[in-house]
Amino acid sequence: RESLSPPAQKQRGLEIDPDGLRREIGQTSPTLEYVRLFRELGGEILTVGADAHCAQDLGAGLETAIDMAKEAGFSYFAFYKKHEPRMLRLL
């Protein structure tokens, strides 16, 4: 059984998916509350993504997700290259 430890110790990341903003649920997954908690627990690796299955949805909700990341206390977001996180500053 895996022990419970802060996310940063395990180099785990969290993805904000804004897809729910376009759907009946009307919110991101996870919500700001959980993104803040992740940060408070030491999480540093945060990604932002959306499953756009058509051209009109490409990039939808990304601005909201980035604003949420900033509000939760993040200064960077990550993308992965060859399974390694690369950090980019949130503007």
N, C-alpha and C positions, 0 to 999 in steps of 0.2 A: 504494500500500500504506500502510495506517495505521501510524503509529509506535507503539511501545509506550511508554506513559506511565502514571503512577499514575492510578487511577480518579477521584480527586478533581479532577484537572486537566481531565478530560473531562466532569465532572458526571454520571457514570454511577452507577447504583444497582444494588443487589442485592436480590433477593427471597428470603426464607426461605419455603419452601412445606412445611408440615407434613403434607401429604397422605400422604406415604409412611409416616407413623406408623400409619395405618389399613390399610396394605397389607402385603403379604408382605415388602417391602424393610425395613420397621421403623425407618426413620430419615427425617429431614428432607432436603430437597434445597435448597441444599447442606448438608453436615454442618458441625458447629461448626468443624472444622479450616479449612474454606474461608472461613467467615464471619470468623474471626479473621484470616486472611491478607488478606482484603479490607480489614479495618480497619487492619492494619499497613501496608498499601500506601497508606493515606490515604483510603480510602473512607468517606464520611459518609452517603450516601443509602441507607437500608435500608428496605425495605418488608416487610410480613408479609402473606401471603395464602394462601388455601386455596380450591380449587375444590370448593365444596359443591354437589353436584347433587341433594341431597335435604335436607329440613329437619333430620333427625337428625344430619347432618354439619356443620351450620352452627356455625362457631367451634371445631370439633374441632382440637386441637393448637396453638391460638393461644397458650395460656399457655406451652407448651413452647418455642415459637418466640421469644416475648418473653424468657423466661429465657435462652435461647441468645444472643440479641442482647446482653443485659446482660453475660453471661459473656465475650463476645467484645470488650467494651469500648465498646459503644454506649450513649449516654444518650438518644438520640432515634430515632424511626422516622419515616418519611415516608408521606404519602399525596399523591396528585396531584389538583390542581384546575386545569382548563384547561391541562394539560400542564406545570404548574409544581409542583415539590415543595413541600409544606407540612410542616414539622417539628413533631412532638409529642413531649413528654418521656415517656420510659419510666418508669412508676411501679413 
